[in-house]
């Protein structure tokens, strides 16, 4: 399978000298050592990733990838597929949660339409890069051809390239696609070698019978897929255009030396695919929150990730990462602006 450069391009490593200097600075600031907890760790981490003594969470770029899923033919969502295209218009008009949060945070926001069942007009802030009108039904056949997978990964890498060229210091990826928790759960099951029971959640709000049906559909998809554990095969067989694009964006940001603030379950699954393909991508990921989707905890544990927030969120769109962004901003401000004991004339 021919895949784009982002899938295998060399990834830089954090700057160890900057990490050591950041640790030393934290020990000299006017506070007891370690008293700011994770905020200290975040500042040190960002200093190493950005190779600087002045870490920053700004500017931040947010990209939401949107696409439809053929598995919706199996009745796995509480919402009709037309909602994906309607939500793209809602993003453009500023009415979606991530639109509100991006405005509040002063972050750039772009939405990339990778293919929907419903028509999408040319709207401000929307990039139309359709691959197909959604994926195939993963319960019956591979969700994507190798050509479609290549196109989706490439779309994500291009988004990373645009973000870096804009000068961003931090990237947030989000997603929109009715049916995509089914796809993400199937990918998680295949990567973790776990059955759907325990990982399958309500997504957009299914009742218990709906969750059981969704679980059965995922089991059918896993049986069809078989035992191939390669990340590319799993992504092609069980993925969605937006999940593959998120994987490409994560690898593209890491390759260009930009940290990624990871959103909830679906983006974390894309991150897991990226790390399984390139383990050296893991240091470039900061995990914002643990969502209410039951499979998210298992994915986070596999990635050895300690999320910053536990707010019971399960919206997607990049919203959980956006809510966590002020924590990173505070960590950087404290690291950069606090006085040292020597500067303040305070006894250590």
C-alpha positions as CSV (number, residue, x, y, z in Angstrom):
1,X,0.0,0.0,0.0
2,X,1.5,3.3,-1.1
3,X,1.1,5.9,1.6
4,X,2.1,9.6,1.9
5,X,5.3,10.9,3.4
6,X,3.7,11.9,6.7
7,X,3.1,8.2,7.4
8,X,6.8,7.4,7.7
9,X,8.7,10.7,7.7
10,X,11.3,11.0,10.5
11,X,10.1,12.7,13.7
12,X,12.2,15.0,15.7
13,X,12.9,14.4,19.4
14,X,12.3,16.8,22.3
15,X,15.2,19.1,23.1
16,X,16.8,17.6,26.3
17,X,18.9,20.6,27.0
18,X,15.8,22.8,27.1
19,X,14.0,20.3,29.3
20,X,16.9,20.4,31.8
21,X,17.0,24.2,31.8
22,X,13.2,24.4,32.3
23,X,13.4,22.0,35.2
24,X,16.2,24.0,36.8
25,X,14.1,27.2,36.3
26,X,11.1,25.7,38.0
27,X,13.2,24.8,41.0
28,X,14.3,28.5,41.3
29,X,10.9,30.1,41.1
30,X,9.3,31.7,44.2
31,X,7.3,28.7,45.3
32,X,7.9,25.3,46.9
33,X,9.3,22.8,44.5
34,X,6.5,20.9,42.7
35,X,3.8,23.0,44.2
36,X,2.2,23.8,40.9
37,X,1.9,20.1,40.0
38,X,1.0,19.3,36.4
39,X,1.4,23.0,35.4
40,X,5.1,22.7,36.1
41,X,5.3,19.5,34.1
42,X,3.4,21.0,31.2
43,X,5.8,24.0,31.0
44,X,8.8,21.7,31.0
45,X,7.3,19.5,28.4
46,X,6.4,22.3,26.1
47,X,9.9,23.8,26.5
48,X,11.4,20.6,25.3
49,X,9.0,20.2,22.4
50,X,9.4,23.8,21.2
51,X,13.1,23.8,21.9
52,X,12.9,27.1,23.8
53,X,13.4,28.6,27.2
54,X,10.1,30.5,26.8
55,X,7.4,27.9,26.0
56,X,4.1,29.1,24.6
57,X,0.7,27.8,23.9
58,X,0.0,30.5,21.4
59,X,-0.8,30.9,18.5
60,X,-3.0,27.8,18.5
61,X,-4.6,26.4,15.3
62,X,-7.7,24.3,15.4
63,X,-8.7,22.1,12.4
64,X,-12.0,20.1,12.4
65,X,-12.2,17.3,9.9
66,X,-15.7,16.3,8.8
67,X,-17.0,13.2,6.8
68,X,-19.8,10.7,6.7
69,X,-19.8,7.0,7.4
70,X,-21.4,4.2,5.4
71,X,-21.9,2.2,8.6
72,X,-24.8,4.5,9.4
73,X,-26.8,2.2,7.0
74,X,-26.8,-0.2,10.0
75,X,-28.7,2.3,12.3
76,X,-25.8,2.9,14.7
77,X,-26.5,6.5,15.4
78,X,-29.3,8.5,17.1
79,X,-29.0,11.2,14.4
80,X,-29.4,11.0,10.6
81,X,-26.4,11.3,8.4
82,X,-27.6,14.7,7.0
83,X,-26.5,16.2,10.3
84,X,-22.9,16.1,9.3
85,X,-23.4,18.5,6.4
86,X,-25.7,20.6,8.5
87,X,-23.1,20.9,11.3
88,X,-20.5,22.0,8.7
89,X,-22.8,25.0,8.0
90,X,-23.2,25.5,11.7
91,X,-19.4,25.7,12.1
92,X,-19.3,28.3,9.4
93,X,-22.0,30.4,11.0
94,X,-20.2,30.3,14.4
95,X,-23.0,28.4,16.1
96,X,-21.1,25.2,17.0
97,X,-19.4,24.6,20.4
98,X,-15.9,24.7,18.9
99,X,-16.8,27.9,17.0
100,X,-17.7,29.6,20.2
101,X,-14.7,28.3,22.1
102,X,-12.3,29.2,19.3
103,X,-13.6,32.8,19.3
104,X,-13.4,33.0,23.0
105,X,-9.8,31.7,23.0
106,X,-8.6,33.8,20.0
107,X,-7.7,30.6,18.1
108,X,-7.8,30.1,14.4
109,X,-10.4,27.6,13.2
110,X,-10.8,25.8,9.9
111,X,-13.1,23.0,8.9
112,X,-12.1,20.5,6.3
113,X,-15.0,18.7,4.5
114,X,-13.7,15.3,3.3
115,X,-17.0,14.0,2.0
116,X,-20.6,14.0,3.1
117,X,-23.8,12.5,2.0
118,X,-25.5,15.9,2.0
119,X,-24.3,18.8,-0.1
120,X,-22.0,21.4,1.4
121,X,-21.9,24.9,0.0
122,X,-18.9,27.1,-0.3
123,X,-18.9,28.8,3.0
124,X,-16.3,31.0,4.8
125,X,-13.9,28.9,7.0
126,X,-14.8,25.7,5.2
127,X,-12.3,23.9,3.0
128,X,-14.0,21.5,0.6
129,X,-11.7,18.6,-0.1
130,X,-14.1,15.7,-0.8
131,X,-12.7,12.3,-1.2
132,X,-16.1,10.5,-1.7
133,X,-19.6,10.9,-0.2
134,X,-18.6,9.1,2.9
135,X,-16.9,5.8,3.5
136,X,-18.3,2.4,2.6
137,X,-20.2,0.3,5.2
138,X,-17.4,-1.2,7.4
139,X,-19.7,-4.0,8.5
140,X,-19.8,-5.3,5.0
141,X,-16.5,-4.2,3.3
142,X,-13.4,-2.1,3.8
143,X,-14.4,1.4,4.7
144,X,-11.7,2.9,2.4
145,X,-9.7,1.9,-0.6
146,X,-6.0,2.4,-0.4
147,X,-6.4,5.5,-2.6
148,X,-9.0,7.0,-0.3
149,X,-6.8,6.3,2.7
150,X,-3.9,8.0,1.0
151,X,-6.0,11.0,0.2
152,X,-7.3,11.3,3.8
153,X,-3.9,11.1,5.4
154,X,-2.6,13.6,2.9
155,X,-5.5,16.0,3.7
156,X,-4.5,15.8,7.4
157,X,-0.8,16.4,6.6
158,X,-1.7,19.5,4.5
159,X,-3.7,20.9,7.4
160,X,-0.6,20.4,9.6
161,X,1.5,22.2,7.0
162,X,-0.9,25.1,6.9
163,X,-1.0,25.4,10.7
164,X,2.8,25.4,10.9
165,X,3.1,28.0,8.1
166,X,0.7,30.2,10.0
167,X,3.1,30.2,12.9
168,X,1.1,28.1,15.3
169,X,2.9,26.7,18.4
170,X,0.1,24.2,19.3
171,X,-2.3,22.2,17.2
172,X,-5.8,21.0,18.1
173,X,-7.6,18.5,15.8
174,X,-11.3,17.9,16.0
175,X,-13.9,15.8,14.1
176,X,-17.5,15.7,13.0
177,X,-19.1,12.7,11.4
178,X,-22.4,10.9,12.3
179,X,-21.4,7.3,13.0
180,X,-17.8,8.0,13.8
181,X,-17.8,6.6,17.3
182,X,-18.7,3.2,15.7
183,X,-15.6,3.5,13.4
184,X,-13.4,4.7,16.2
185,X,-14.5,1.9,18.6
186,X,-13.8,-0.7,15.9
187,X,-10.3,0.7,15.4
188,X,-9.7,0.7,19.1
189,X,-10.9,-2.9,19.4
190,X,-8.6,-4.0,16.6
191,X,-5.5,-2.1,17.9
192,X,-6.1,-3.2,21.5
193,X,-7.2,-6.8,20.7
194,X,-10.3,-6.2,22.8
195,X,-13.9,-7.2,22.2
196,X,-16.5,-4.5,21.6
197,X,-18.1,-5.2,25.0
198,X,-16.8,-2.6,27.4
199,X,-15.5,-0.3,24.7
200,X,-18.8,0.6,23.0
201,X,-20.6,3.7,24.1
202,X,-23.7,5.7,23.3
203,X,-22.1,8.1,20.9
204,X,-24.7,10.7,20.0
205,X,-27.1,9.3,22.7
206,X,-28.1,5.7,22.0
207,X,-30.3,3.9,24.5
208,X,-29.0,0.5,25.9
209,X,-30.6,-1.5,23.1
210,X,-29.0,0.9,20.6
211,X,-25.6,0.4,22.2
212,X,-26.0,-3.4,22.1
213,X,-26.9,-3.2,18.4
214,X,-23.9,-0.9,17.7
215,X,-21.7,-3.5,19.6
216,X,-23.0,-6.3,17.4
217,X,-22.2,-4.3,14.2
218,X,-18.7,-3.6,15.4
219,X,-18.2,-7.3,16.1
220,X,-19.3,-8.1,12.6
221,X,-16.8,-5.6,11.2
222,X,-14.0,-7.1,13.3
223,X,-14.8,-10.6,12.2
224,X,-14.8,-9.4,8.5
225,X,-11.5,-7.5,9.0
226,X,-9.7,-10.5,10.4
227,X,-6.3,-10.6,12.3
228,X,-4.3,-8.0,10.3
229,X,-2.8,-5.7,13.0
230,X,-1.0,-3.2,10.8
231,X,-2.1,0.4,11.4
232,X,-2.7,1.1,7.7
233,X,-4.8,-2.0,7.2
234,X,-6.9,-1.3,10.3
235,X,-7.4,2.3,9.3
236,X,-8.4,1.4,5.8
237,X,-10.7,-1.4,6.9
238,X,-12.5,0.2,9.8
239,X,-11.7,3.9,9.7
240,X,-13.3,7.1,8.5
241,X,-11.9,9.9,6.3
242,X,-11.8,12.3,9.3
243,X,-10.1,9.7,11.6
244,X,-7.4,9.1,8.9
245,X,-7.0,12.8,8.3
246,X,-6.5,13.3,12.1
247,X,-3.8,10.6,12.0
248,X,-2.1,12.4,9.1
249,X,-2.4,15.7,10.9
250,X,-0.9,14.3,14.1
251,X,2.1,12.8,12.3
252,X,2.4,15.9,10.2
253,X,2.6,18.2,13.2
254,X,5.1,15.9,15.0
255,X,7.3,15.8,11.9
256,X,7.3,19.6,11.8
257,X,8.0,20.0,15.5
258,X,4.6,21.2,16.7
259,X,2.9,19.7,19.8
260,X,-0.7,18.4,19.5
261,X,-3.3,18.9,22.2
262,X,-5.4,15.8,21.8
263,X,-9.2,15.9,22.2
264,X,-11.4,13.1,23.2
265,X,-12.1,9.5,22.2
266,X,-12.1,9.7,18.5
267,X,-9.0,11.9,18.2
268,X,-7.3,9.7,20.8
269,X,-8.0,6.7,18.6
270,X,-6.3,8.6,15.7
271,X,-3.4,9.3,18.0
272,X,-3.1,5.6,18.9
273,X,-3.0,4.7,15.2
274,X,-0.3,7.4,14.7
275,X,1.8,6.0,17.7
276,X,1.4,2.4,16.5
277,X,2.8,3.5,13.2
278,X,5.5,5.7,14.6
279,X,6.2,5.3,18.4
280,X,8.3,8.5,18.3
281,X,5.1,10.5,17.8
282,X,4.1,9.9,21.4
283,X,6.1,12.7,23.1
284,X,4.4,15.2,20.8
285,X,1.0,14.5,22.3
286,X,-0.6,16.2,25.3
287,X,-4.0,14.7,26.3
288,X,-6.6,17.2,27.2
289,X,-9.4,15.2,28.8
290,X,-11.0,11.8,29.4
291,X,-14.4,11.7,27.7
292,X,-17.5,9.8,28.9
293,X,-17.1,7.3,26.0
294,X,-16.2,4.0,27.8
295,X,-13.5,3.1,25.3
296,X,-11.5,6.3,25.9
297,X,-10.0,5.1,29.2
298,X,-8.5,2.0,27.6
299,X,-7.0,4.0,24.8
300,X,-5.5,6.5,27.2
301,X,-4.1,3.7,29.4
302,X,-2.5,2.1,26.3
303,X,-0.9,5.4,25.4
304,X,0.3,5.9,29.0
305,X,-1.6,9.2,28.9
306,X,-2.7,11.2,32.0
307,X,-5.5,13.6,30.8
308,X,-5.7,17.1,32.2
309,X,-9.5,17.1,32.7
310,X,-12.3,14.8,33.6
311,X,-15.5,16.7,32.8
312,X,-17.8,14.0,31.5
313,X,-17.7,15.5,28.0
314,X,-18.4,13.5,24.8
315,X,-19.1,16.2,22.2
316,X,-16.0,15.9,20.0
317,X,-15.2,18.8,17.6
318,X,-12.0,19.5,19.5
319,X,-14.1,21.0,22.3
320,X,-12.4,19.2,25.2
321,X,-9.0,20.2,24.0
322,X,-10.2,23.8,23.6
323,X,-11.5,23.8,27.2
324,X,-8.1,22.6,28.4
325,X,-6.1,25.2,26.5
326,X,-6.1,27.8,29.3
327,X,-4.3,25.3,31.5
328,X,-1.4,25.3,29.1
329,X,-1.5,29.0,28.8
330,X,-1.3,29.4,32.5
331,X,1.5,26.9,32.7
332,X,3.6,28.9,30.2
333,X,2.8,32.2,31.8
334,X,3.9,31.0,35.3
335,X,7.0,29.5,33.9
336,X,8.0,32.5,31.9
337,X,7.0,35.4,34.2
338,X,7.4,34.3,37.8
339,X,10.4,35.7,39.7
340,X,13.2,33.5,40.8
341,X,14.2,33.5,44.5
342,X,17.3,35.5,43.5
343,X,15.3,38.0,41.4
344,X,12.8,38.6,44.2
345,X,15.3,38.7,47.1
346,X,13.4,35.9,48.8
347,X,15.3,33.3,50.9
348,X,15.2,29.9,49.3
